[in-house]
Amino acid sequence: MDKQIQQLVEMGATVAQARAALQKHKDVMQAAERIFDGSFDHLLDADGDVTMESSETPRPTPKPRMMTPDEDEDAGDMMGEDDEEDDGGDFDYYDSDDDVKPDRDGSHANADPYAGIFFSKDRREEVIEVEEEPDAALVLDVNEEATLMTQGQWMKGCPEGSEQSFLFSLYHELGEGECRCPHGCGESIIRQKRDFFPLFRTFSTYVKHLQNIVPRTCAKCRKQFCFACGEPVDPKQAPSADPSDCLFHCPKLQGVMLGVGLTMLEKMFIDQTQELSHSTLNTKGGKRRNADPIPVVADPDDDDDDEIYYAPVTHGKKAKLGTGYAGDVREDTSGQIEALAAQRAKDEKLAKLLANIRVYLPSVRRSGGPKTSDYLVHPTALAHLRRRFNFVSSQLLRNDSLADMSDRSVLYIELFDWLETISCHEALASMMAMPIMVVTSVKTVPSKRSPRGSPRVRERTTIYEGSSGPRELLEAIVIQAQAAVKGLEGPKLNEPVAEMTEEEKRMTSDEKGKAKDTGRTQSEENAKMLKFCQRIIDTADAIDRSLAETKGDAFLQRLRASLPKIPGSAEQSASGVRAGNTEADTVKAYVEWANRVRFEYCDLTIPMSEAPGQGNDDESPHYKFFYNNEARMLANADIPKRSLAIAKELAVLTTNLPVDWNSSIFLRVDESRVDVIKVLITGPEGTPYYNGCYLFDVFLGPSYNQSPPSVKYMTTNGGKFRFNPNLYADGKVCLSLLGTWQGPGWVSGKSTLLQVLISIQSMILCEEPYLNEPGWAQSGGTPQSRAYSANVRRMVVKTAMLGNLKNPPEPFEDVIRTHFRLKAKSIMAQLDQWLAIDDGKPITDGGYGGLLKNPTGAGSSNGFQADVDELKRLLTQLQTEDHAAR
């Protein structure tokens, strides 16, 4: 038992815990699992040493034991048969190689064996991870020196107790275990870490090394066996022409190869990210990379640290993307071509490594037929995929730029191949729906003294929290791809469809399966983008088909219910959105609703019976839109560069419009003309525009994106009110990005409509609009500025609040009513505050007459009180409707 105790102590348990666990569970792996699930946390060593899982936040109850779905039947082969303390059959976050089979006989058609599993992101795990100084060794068969993977490296990033036990077992078995000849001759070979755990410079060297050492011939009986599993190799099997076939002999080989390969992948990805972040510190104009992680050293004060941990995930607001409307800043775009070339080289290197490792990923659909290890998946394979592959894939899938992904297609297509392969295997498919456990904090634990001469050991308390799973992350990209495809299709032609002749029908039949000729030209760049977008959509469809086959329809339905919704879907109706009982609940409901409805397609055309100019030969549709004439002139236009620019724009807008309780942007695109857009911005908190609804018409003209979009402000009280020095009563929007104001202008190919909208939201709808006029820029806090803001508040209540609520502009009626209904209580308190600080002056048109420059005196008959009272009455009605609907 002493050796077994030592194994458990090396893994991180105390001696007391190890003894108690081994007395109750004779098998060391079963004992390890029980220790990791917290069953022995109450035990201390005789000298008072703390328990293995010490934490600042003690848990009131032990963690539930991580169980595999098939533990009742098959787990005894690896985990022992002691099951007296079964936790009721619940299993969580682990999927074994013999997963629960979906019911295919129809007797339980509505049953879902995975109900309640894999989908909750409300998880938080705290574990102590160990680091040792790695050793180096010369590997003779390939004549290369390599760093040897330590146990801490091998197990880092795994918060699951059951997975930890499998990882620990395989590491010690292949790193120092004895491999006996299976033919009974008594010969044995001691395995060493240099056999299975060397980290070479390339994965191909590691593969070559394993090909050299895995097939063994016993020195005594001269019979063959596998050095990894110790099982005999059938001599009747003809030698394969492919020397790598020996690496598919057993699941243990599979587990260690994926572990080592994905460690190399993880390191390469982090190294590339560090190089990118360092190079961009002193480079202006570089492309933004939201997806890239920023690795941090866990203990900055420890000079000996060489382990990189991932920076905690943050969920704050995104940085504002808008460029201001004043100033003389110019963007430096030098070095971008070199940076793109360097990124492409890194992507190709990463994609090549991914492709080389994917060869050894379990796949029953392998070209040439499945191998032994494709059926018998080792549990550590899933563990490494969930930790190391998920880290890399999640960072890549969080990229919010479809154009950037398309430019890096060599890497992303390989990533999609991985996701499809994983989803096709029953033992791995569940991880597509399982939340990814990400590091949120790392804290150094004071280490115990190591014996003199032994390697230094460091411990860190790492906290993991659940985040979006791979399929959920992919769905956000799918939504972007679908929007881009819609943009690439261009305006739908309104040509009459003539009856085909018999000869034409025969020609159509003969050409079945060939690409459809749309009559539109398509540039090479457009075709590349379209092909890439279709690949994204096809990948998601393939994953869903595989999940239905391997996990059942109920599993897939629950997964789809948790995914981000396609903009404009029927599921996004606001009718079921209710204000919560508390302010926090209401804020949450509002943000969730706004996220669902921020981007939608709709019909913005005017029915032919109501359209002006009836009887003309031109049958192009009319639009409820300021730029109707311009849109009709481009009804049948085919401009490839413009189509590509719009496709990229739509891809970004679908998932990146900012929404928040304090201010949001909603966008509606005509379903047949994606260049016809309407925008609604709610005023930001802390400004005289707060909670008002401001409508803009946007048209992406014939030279878009070479030139900026056309933007018209529509909330003007019939052209009477000027809400801001940069928002004229006639609807003109003064902004440098639009070329209507001084300062940094539109940059062809780089500037976006999203930048324009956020600039309006953050820089025009600002705290002191009086200062937006250049001549008054230094007048902050003056009586003139305060009087200007007071007048804006009166205009906002009359037009942007009361006017829009009484007569909601199309197509935002549902958005406006829901906005005011959910925020009714907050807005009424805001109105009381505005009324209390009102200067009593009569409302003006927002011009710069003498009234605003001489804000002395006060009055009480300016109509503001009446507008507030009427608005409160309407808000109360909305609240009543909300309560009645509950």
N, C-alpha and C positions, 0 to 999 in steps of 0.2 A: 504493500500500500504506500510505502514511502515514495516510490517513483511517481505514483499517481498523484499524491499530495503535491509533490514538487511541480508536476505539470500544471495543476490548478493554481498554485501560487504564482508560477511564471505568467499565467494568464491574467492574474490580478486579484485572485481571491486571497483571503487571509487563511492562516493554517487552521484556525478553528472552523471556518466555513468549509474548507476542503475536507476536514475529518468528518464533520457532521453530514455533509452531502454524500460522501463515499460510504458512510455507515448505512445510510438510507437507500442509496442508489448505487449498486455495486459497479455499474458501468460508468467509466470516467466521463463519457460524453453526456450521459443523462445527468450526472452530478453537475457538470459544467453548465448545462442548460438551466437547471434549477437554481444554481447560484446566480446566473445572469438574470433570471426573471424576478429576483429579489426575495426568494423564499428563505434565504439565510442572512438577510441584512441585519437581523437583530443580534447576531453573534459577534463577539469581540475576541481577539486573542488574549492570552493570559497577561500579556504585558500592556494591555489597554490599547493596542493599535486599532485605529478606526476601521470600519468595514469597507469593503471594496467600492461600493457605490455611494460614498459620502456626497452630500449635496447641501447647498445653502437652504434649499427649500425641501424639507422632509416630506415624503409622500405619506398620506394618511393610511394607505393600504398598499400592499405589494403590487407590483405591476402584474397584469395577467400574463401567464406563460404563453409565449408565442408557439402556436401549434401548427402543424401541417394538416391539410384537409384529409389526408389518408392515414393519419397517425393510428387510427384504430386498427388498421389492417396490416400496413406494410412498414411502419416506421421502426419496428423492432429490429429490422436488419441492421440499422445504423445507430439507433438511439436506445436500444434495450427495450425490454418488454414490461418494465415497471410502469404501471399506469394507475396506481391507486388514487393519486391526487388529481385525477383528471378535472379540468376546469369546466366541465359541462359540455365539452365538445366545441366550444367557441374557438375559432381560429382567426388570426388577424395578420395581415401584411406579410404573408408568406405563402408561396405557391410551390409545391413540390413537383417532382417529375411525374407523379401519379395523381394529378389533380382531380377534383371532383368532376365527373363526366356529366355533361348536360344530358337531360332526359330526351331521348329521341323516339321513344315508343308512344308518346302522346298521353301516357297515363298521368303525367304531371306537367301538362303543357304550360300551365300558368305558374308552376313553381320555379323559383330562382334559387339554386343552391348557393349563390354568392350574395344573397341579400344582406345588406349591411356591411359588406366587406369591400375594402380597397378604395372607397370613394371619399371618406372623410379626411379633410385636411386639418382638422382640429387636433393635431397630435403634437406632442412636445416630449422629446426624449433627452435625458441627460446621461452621458456615459463618460467614463474615464478612459482616455486613450493613452497608450504607452509608446514612447519613442526610445529607440536605442541607437547608439552610434553604429552605422553600417560597416561591415567588413568588406574587404576586396579580396579577390582571389584570381589566380591565373587559371583559366579553363583550357586544359591542354588540347582537347580534341579540335578546338577551333583556334587555338593559340591566341587568345585574346583575354585581357584582364577585364573583369566585370565587378561591379558593385553587387553585393549579395543582399537581396531583399530581406529586411528584418521582419519579425513577427508584427511589430507595431505598424509597419508599412502595409503589410499584407491585410491587416484587420482594420486599418484606419477607415473611418467613414461609415461604419456599420453599427447602427443603433439597435438592431434586432437581436434579442438573446439567442434565438434558435439558429440564426445565421452565424452568429459569433462562434457557436460551438462547432458547427461544420467547418468554418474557416480554420479554427484552432486545430481541429483534428487533422485536416488535410495538410496543414503546414508542418506539423510535427511528424506526421507519417512520412511525408516525402522529403523532409529536411534532415531527419536524423533517425528515422525508423529502420528496422531491419527487414530486408527483402529476402525471404527464404525461397529456395528452389522449389517449385510446386510439384516436382516429380519425386519427392521423397528421398533424395540422395543425401540430405543433411547439409548441403552447401548453403551459405547465406552471404549476402552482401549488405554492408552498412551504407545507407544513403547519406549524402551530405548536402548542405545547402547549395553548394556549387553545381549540384546535379540538376535541380529543378527551379532554383530561385536566383539565377544570375540575371542582372539587368545589363544587357549588352547595349551597344550604341544603336543597333538596328534589330528589328524583330526577325528579319530573315536569318540573322546569325543565331538567334535563339532557336528558331525552327531547325536549322542545320544541326545545332548542338543536340537537340532532342532526338533527331533522326539517328545520330551517332550512338546515343547511350540507351535509348529505350529498348530496342530489340537486343536481348541478351541471350548468349549461349552459355549454359552452365559449365563452369570449368571442370566439374567433376563428372557429370553424366552426359554432357555434350548435347543436352536438349534445350530447346528454345523456350523463353518466357518473356513476359513484359515487365520491365524494371519498375514501372509505375504501380501497377496493381498486383504484380506477383503471380499472375495467372498464366497458364501455359499457352503457347501459340501453336495452333493446329499445323503440324508439319505437312498435312495433306493439301493445304491451301497453296496454290501456285504463287510464287513471288510476284508481287505487283510491279509493273513498270514505273509506277509512281512511288518514289521513296517516302513521300509524306503519308502514305496509307497507314503506316504503323502508328501514326499519331492519332488515329481515330479508333484505336483498339479498345479504350476504356474511358469511363466518365471521369476518372481521377485525372487523366491526362488533359481532358477537356477543361476541367475546373482550373488546373494550374496554368494552362496555356492562356485561357481567357483572363485570369487574374494578372499574370505577368504582362500580357499584351496590352490590356486596358490600363495598367499602371504606366506603361510607356506612352500610351496615347494621352493619358491625363497629364503627364509631365510635359509632353511636347506642346499640348494646348496651353498650359499655364505659362510655359516659357515663351511661346509666341505672343501671348497676351501681355506679358511683362515687357517684351520688346516693343510691342505696339504702344503701350501706355507710356513707356519711357520716351519713345520717339516722338509722340504727339505732345509731350509737355512743352517742347520748344518749337512746335510747328503750328502755324496758323493755317486755317482753311482746310484742315484734314477732315475726312468723312467721319461722321458721328457713329459710334459703335455702342449703342445702348446695351447690346447683348453680352459684350465681353466682360468677364469677371475681373475684379481687381484683387489679386492675391495679396494677402497680408501675412506677415510673420506674427505668430501668436504671441511671442514674448519679445518685444523689441529690445529689452535690456539684456537678453541672453545672447552673448556673442557666439555661442556654440550652436545656436539653432540653425538647422539647414532644412527643416521641414516647412513647407509652405501650406498654410491653411487658407481656405476660401474666405473672402470678405463676407460678413453677414449681409443677408439680403435686406434691402431697405424698401419701404413701400411709400415713400414720400411723394410729393407732387413732382411731376416732370419739370425740368427747367423750361422757362419760356423760350419759344423759338422765334418770337417776333423781332424784326429789326426796326429800330425807332424811326420816327418821322422828322427828326432834326439832327444836326451834327454833320461832321464831314469824315466819319470813319470809312475807310475803304478796306475791303477784304483782300488778304494776301492769298492768292491761289497757287503760289509757286510750290513745286515739289509734289503736286498731286499725282502726276503720271508715274513718277518713281515710286510713290507710296502704293499706288494701285498695282504696279508690277511686283513689288515686294509682297503685297498681300496675296496676289495670285500664286506666287511661288510657295508661300507658306500653306495656302489652301491645297495645292497639289500634293505637297508633302504629307499633310494631314490626311487627305483623301486616300493616298496610297497606303498609309499605315492602316487606316480603317478597312480598306479592301483586303489587305493581307490578313488582318485578324478575323474578318468576317468569314473567311474560309473555314475557320474552326468553330463558328457559331452553330449550335444545334439546328439542323434543318432537315426535316423529313422530305423536303422537296428539292434536295440537292441534285444538281446535274450529274447524271450517271448513277443515281440511286443513293439512298441514305446509307450511312455507315453505322457501326455499332453504337458509337457515342451519340449519334443523333437520336436514338431511341432512349438510351439510359442517360438522362441528363443529371449531372452532379449538382447537388444543392448550391454549391459555391458559385456555379455559373450564374444563377439568378442573383446571388448576392453581389457579385462583381458588376453585373450589368446594372443593377439598381443603384450602385454607388458610383462607379467610375464612368460608365457610359452615360448614365442619366445626367451626371454633372456636365459633361461636354455637350450632349444633345440639348439639354435644357437651355444652356447659354446660347447655342446657335438658333434654337427655335424662338427665343425671346427677341430676336432681331425684328425691329418694327419697320424695316425697309425692304419691300419686295424687290425693288430695283437693285439694292445691294445684294440680296440673295441671288438674283438672276446673274449678276456679275460674278458671283462666287458659286456658280452652278456645279462646278466640278466637285466641290465639297458637299453641297446640299443634296445632290442626287445620290451620292454615296450614303449620306445620312438617311435618306428616304429608303434606300435598299436595306439598311439595317432595321429600320422600323418595320418594314414589311416582313422581313425574315423573322423577327422576334414575334410578331403577331400571328405568324403561321404555326408556331409550335405551342402545343397545349401547356407545356410546362413553363413557358415564358410569357404567354400572351397576356396574362393578368396584369403584368407590370405596365401595360399600355394605359390602364385605368388607375393604377395605384399612384397616390400622391408621391412626389419626389421629396425625400427628406433632405433639407438643406441646412447648412451650418448657419446659425444665427449669432453665436458667440463662442469664444474660446478663452479659457482662463487657465493659467498655469497652476498646477498643484505642487506645493512644496515636496520635493522628491526626497525619498529616504536615501541614506548614505549607501553607496555601492561599495562592496569589498574592494580593497586596494588591488589595482591591476585589472579589474573588470570594467567593461564598457559602461559609460555613464548612461543612466536610464532617466528619462523625464516623463512626467505624467501631465496630462491636460484634461480639464473638464470641458467637454464639448456639448453644446446644446443644439439639438436638431429640431426643426419644425417642418410640418407638412406644407408643400406648395403644389402648384398645378402639375398634373401628371403629363406624360408625353402626348397622349391623344388630345388632351385639352389644349396644350400648347400648340399642337399642330392645327387645331381647328381655327385658331386666330389667323394663321397663315392661309388656311383654306378660304376664309372669308375675304381676305385681301385678294387672293388669286381669282375668286369668282368676280369680284368687283373689277379687277384688271381685265378679265376676259370680256366683261360687258363693255368696258371702255374701248377695247381693241376692236370690238364688233362695229363700232361707229354708229352714226344715226341709221335707224331702220328706214329702208327705202319704201316709199309709198307708191310703188308701181303696180298697176292692175295685173292680175295673173290671168293670162289667156289660156284657153283650153288647148291642150297639147294634141297634135296630130298623132295618128297611129305610128308613123315613122319616128316621131320624137319620143313616144313612149317606149318603142323598141330600143332606141339609143340610150334612154335612161336606164332600162333594164340591163343592157349590156355593160353599162358603166357602173353598175352597183358596187359599192365598196370603195370607189375612188373618191378623192377629195372633192367636195362640193365647190363649184365655182361661184363665188358670191358676186363676181363682177367688180371686186375691189382689188386694187393693188396692195401689196403688203411688203414693206421693206424687210431686209434681212434681220434688222434689230427687232422689228415687231414680231416677226415669225419666231425669233428666239425667245422673246418674252412669252408669247402665246404658248409655245411648246413647254416652257418651264412651268407656267401656271397650270397647264393641263396635267403635268406630271404631279404637281402638288395635290390636285383634286383626285387624280387616279390613285395616289398613295393612300389618301384618307379612305377612299372607297374600298381599296384592297384590304386595308386594316380592318374595316368594319365587317367585311365579308368573312375574313378569317376569324374574328372574334365571335361572330354568330355561329360559325362551324365548331369552334373549339370550346366556347363558353356558353353558348345558348343565346336565344333571342332575348330572353329577359335581361341577361347581363348587358347585352348591347343596348337595349332600350334604356336601362338605368344610366348607362354611360352617356348616351346621347342627351338624356335629360339634363345632365350636369354640364354639358358643353356650352360655350358661348353661342348665342343664337345668331342665325343669319339675319342681317339687317332687313327690316321690312316684313318679317315673318308674322303670321297670325298670332303667334304665342306672345307677342310683345304688347298686346292690348293693355292700356292703362286702366281699364275698367275695374280690374281686381286689385289695384294698388291702393292701400289704405294708410292713413297716418297712424303712427304707433301710439301706444299709451304714454310713452316717455319721449322726450326730445331726441334722445339717442336713437330710439327705434324709428322715429320719423325721419331723421337724417339718413339712417341706413336704407329705409324704404325708398326715399327720394333718390339717393345715389344709384341704387340697384335699378330703379325704373329708368333713370336718365341714361345709364349705360346701355340699357336695352333699346332705347328709342332714339339715341343721338343721331343715328344715320339710317335713312330709309329711302327706298325708291317709291315713287308715287306718280300719279297721272297729273301733270300740270297743263294739259291741253285744254282748250276751250271747245266745247261741242260745236260741230259744224253749224248747227242751227243758230247758235249764238255768236258765231264768229263774224267780225266785220268784213265788209267787202264781198258779200255773197254774190255769186254769179260770175266772178272772175275765173279765168282759166287756171290760175294757180290753185292747186288743191292741197298745198302744204298746210299742215295744221297750225293754228294759232295757239299761243301760250299765255297763261295768266302771269305775265312777266314783263318787267320794264323793257327788256331787250328783245321783245317779241319779233320786231322786224329784222334785227340782226340774226336771230336764230333761224328765221324762215329763209333767209338768204343762203344759209349754209345747210339747208335741209338735205341735199343730196351730195354734199361735199365729201371728197375722199382725200384726206390729207394725212398720210401715214405718220409723219413726225408728231402732228397734233394728237392723233389717236393714241400713240405710245405715251405721250406726256400726260394725257387725261387718264390713261390706264394706271400709270404710276401714281397719279394724284389720288384717284379713287381708292387704290389699295391702301394708301396711308390714312386717308380720311375715315375709312370704315372702322378702324380700331384705335385711332389716336386722337379723336376729338376730345378735348378736356371736359369732363363733367364733374361737378362738385356741388355741394349744398350752397356754397357761396357764389358760384357763377358757373354757367355751362354754355356749351355751343351745340346747337342742334342743326342738322343739315338734311335737306330733302332734295333728291335728284330725280329728274323726270325719267321714268322707266324706259322710254324709247329714245330720249335725247340726253345723254349723260353730260352734255355741255351746258344744260339748263339747270341752274341750281338756286335754291332759296335757303337762306341761313337765318336762324334766330339765336341771338346772344342774350343771355340774362345778365343784368348788371352786377358787377362785383361788389362784395361787401366792403364797407368803409368808404364808399363813393356816393355822390348824389344820384347815381344811376342804379343803386342797389335794388335788385328784384324786379326792375322794369324789364320788359321784353322788347328787343330791338330787332327789326326785320331788315334784311339786306337781300337784294337780287344780285346774282353773280352769273356772268356769262364768260365761258372760256372761248375766246374768239378764234379767228382763223389762224393767227400766228402764235397761239399758245403752245409751248411754254417759252418761245423766243421773246415774247412780250407778256406783260402782266395781264391778269384777268380784268374784266370790266365789273366794277362794283358800284351799286346804287343803294343809298340808304332810304328806306321806305317809311319809317316811323316818324313822320314830320307833321302830323295833324293837318293833312291836306296841303302840305307845302308852306305851312305857316310858322312852324317852330324850328329854331336852330338850337340843337341840344349841346353843341360843342363848337369851338373855333374850327375844328376839323370835320364837323358834320354840318353841312349847309342845309338850309331849309328846302333847297331844290334837290336834295339827295346826293350832292357831291361829297365824296369821301376824300379828304386830304391826307395822304400817306405817301411817304417816300417810296415804298415798295410799289405803289401804283403809278409812280411818276407824277403825282399831283402835289408833291411837297418836296422841300429840299432834304438832302441827306442820302444815305446809302440806298441805291435804287435796286431794281429787279435784276437778278443775275440769271441770264439764260441757262437753262438746264439744271439750275440749283435751287432757285427760289421756288416757293410753293404757295398754294392757296392757304394751306394750314398756317403758314407764317403770317399771311395777311390777316386771317381771322383772329389769331392770337394777339397780333399787334393791335387790332381794333379793341379787343377785349381788355387788354392790359394797359395800353398806352393812350388810347383815346377815351375810353370809359374809365377815367382816372379819378383820383381823390380830389384834385383841385383843377377842374377843366379850364379855369380862367388862365392858368399858366401855359396852356397849349398854344396860346397866341405868342409868337416870338417876342413881340414888344413888351409883353407883360410877364415874361418868364421869371423875373426877379421879384414878383409881387406876391409871393406866398404869404398867406395869413393876413393880408390887408383887408380893409373893409370892402374894397371893390371885389376881391376874390370871394369873400364870404357872401356878398350880395349876389354874385353870379351863380354860386352853388345853390343858394336859396331859390333863385328863379328856376334853375334846372330841376330842383326837386319838385317844384309846382308843376312844371311841364311833364315830368316823369309820371306823377300821380294822375294827371289829367289824360295823358295820351298813352304812355308806355305801360301803365297799369290799368286804369279804369277804362280807357278807350279800347284797349286790346281785349280786356275781359268781356266787355259788352258786345263787341263786334270782332271776334278773333279772326285774324287774317288767314287765308288758306296758304298752305295746308297744315297750319300749326294749331288748329282749334283744340285738338285733344291735348297737345303739349302745354298750351297756355292754361287751359282749365286745370290740368293736373298739377302744374307748377304752383298755381295760386291755391289750389285745394290743399295740397300737402304742406304748404308754407303759410297757410292762413293765419295761424296763431302768431308766428314769428313776424309776419308782415304787419299785423295789427299793432303789435308792440313798436315796430319800426315807424309806423304812421304817427303814433302818439309822440314819439321822440322828434320826428320831423316837424310836427305841428308845434311842439313846445319851442323849437329853435327858429321857427319861421320869422322873418323880419316884418311880416305884415304887408309888404308891398304888393301891388297888383302884378299879375303875371304879364310878362312881355314876350316878344317873339324870339328872344335870345340874341337880338342884335346888340350893337355897342352904342346905344343912344345915351343921352345924359342921365336917364333914370338910374342906370346901373353904376354910373360913375359918381353918383351923389346919393348914397344909400341911407341918408338920415331920415328920421321920422318913422312912424309905424302906423299901421291901420289894421282893421279887423274884418274888412269887407272885400278881401281880394279873391274870394271864392274858394280858397284852399280848404277851409273847414268843410264846405259843402261837398267838395270832391272826396275828401277823406271819409266823410260820413257815408256817402253813397258807396264808396269802395268797401268800407267795413260791412255794409249791409250785404253786398254781394259775396264777400268772403264768409260771412256767417251762413248764408244760404249754402255755400259749398261745403262748409263744415257739417251742416245739418244733413245734406245728401250723403256725406261720407259716413256719418254715424248710422243713418238709416240703412245703408247698404251692408253694414256689418252683420 
